[in-house]
């Protein structure tokens, strides 16, 4: 597994396990959001900007979309995540 470091905004807390975070990137002039699931015991709050370092993992996940059809996504996970508050952009 590869070690990664990313700056995320905490999107949703997964009680007792970690949180989901979002990274905003610009690709070909268009802003996109990349979602990560971070597995950690560190405490964070929704809306908080954090720097996360850990082991990268990607797996296929299936779910039923709003249209009732099965969908498949590549879910990005960061295992053994170490979390620090991100530096303020000053």
C-alpha positions as CSV (number, residue, x, y, z in Angstrom):
1,X,0.0,0.0,0.0
2,X,1.1,3.5,-0.7
3,X,1.4,6.2,2.0
4,X,-0.5,9.4,1.2
5,X,-1.0,12.9,2.7
6,X,-4.1,14.9,1.8
7,X,-5.8,18.0,2.9
8,X,-9.5,17.4,3.6
9,X,-12.7,19.0,4.8
10,X,-14.5,16.7,7.3
11,X,-17.8,15.9,5.6
12,X,-19.4,13.3,7.9
13,X,-18.4,11.5,11.1
14,X,-18.5,7.7,11.3
15,X,-19.0,7.2,15.0
16,X,-16.3,5.0,16.6
17,X,-14.5,4.4,13.2
18,X,-13.4,7.6,11.6
19,X,-14.9,10.1,9.1
20,X,-15.6,10.9,5.4
21,X,-13.7,13.8,4.0
22,X,-13.7,15.8,0.7
23,X,-10.8,17.2,-1.3
24,X,-11.7,19.9,-3.8
25,X,-9.5,19.9,-7.0
26,X,-9.6,21.7,-10.3
27,X,-9.4,19.4,-13.4
28,X,-9.4,21.0,-16.8
29,X,-10.8,24.2,-15.4
30,X,-13.7,22.4,-13.6
31,X,-13.8,22.1,-9.8
32,X,-14.5,18.5,-8.6
33,X,-14.8,16.8,-5.3
34,X,-12.9,13.6,-4.3
35,X,-14.3,11.8,-1.3
36,X,-12.2,9.7,1.1
37,X,-13.1,7.5,4.0
38,X,-10.6,7.9,6.8
39,X,-10.3,5.1,9.4
40,X,-8.9,6.6,12.6
41,X,-9.5,7.0,16.3
42,X,-8.5,10.7,16.2
43,X,-11.3,13.2,17.1
44,X,-12.5,15.6,14.4
45,X,-15.6,17.8,13.8
46,X,-17.7,18.3,10.7
47,X,-16.5,21.2,8.6
48,X,-13.0,21.1,10.1
49,X,-10.0,21.3,7.7
50,X,-7.5,18.6,8.4
51,X,-4.3,17.0,7.0
52,X,-4.5,13.2,6.9
53,X,-1.6,10.8,6.4
54,X,-2.1,7.1,6.1
55,X,-2.2,4.0,3.9
56,X,-4.2,4.4,0.6
57,X,-6.7,1.7,-0.4
58,X,-9.2,1.6,-3.2
59,X,-12.0,-0.9,-3.5
60,X,-15.1,-1.4,-5.7
61,X,-18.4,-0.8,-3.9
62,X,-21.9,-1.4,-5.2
63,X,-25.1,0.4,-4.3
64,X,-28.5,1.1,-5.7
65,X,-28.8,4.5,-7.3
66,X,-31.8,6.9,-7.1
67,X,-33.0,5.5,-10.4
68,X,-33.2,2.0,-8.9
69,X,-30.3,0.7,-11.0
70,X,-27.2,-0.9,-9.4
71,X,-24.1,1.3,-9.5
72,X,-20.4,0.6,-8.9
73,X,-17.8,3.1,-7.6
74,X,-14.1,3.0,-6.7
75,X,-14.2,4.0,-3.0
76,X,-11.0,5.6,-1.7
77,X,-10.0,4.7,1.9
78,X,-7.1,5.9,4.1
79,X,-6.3,3.3,6.7
80,X,-4.4,3.9,10.0
81,X,-5.0,7.6,9.4
82,X,-3.1,10.2,11.5
83,X,-4.9,13.5,11.6
84,X,-3.6,17.0,12.2
85,X,-5.4,20.3,11.9
86,X,-4.5,21.8,8.5
87,X,-2.5,25.0,8.4
88,X,-4.6,28.1,7.9
89,X,-4.3,29.6,4.5
90,X,-2.7,33.0,5.5
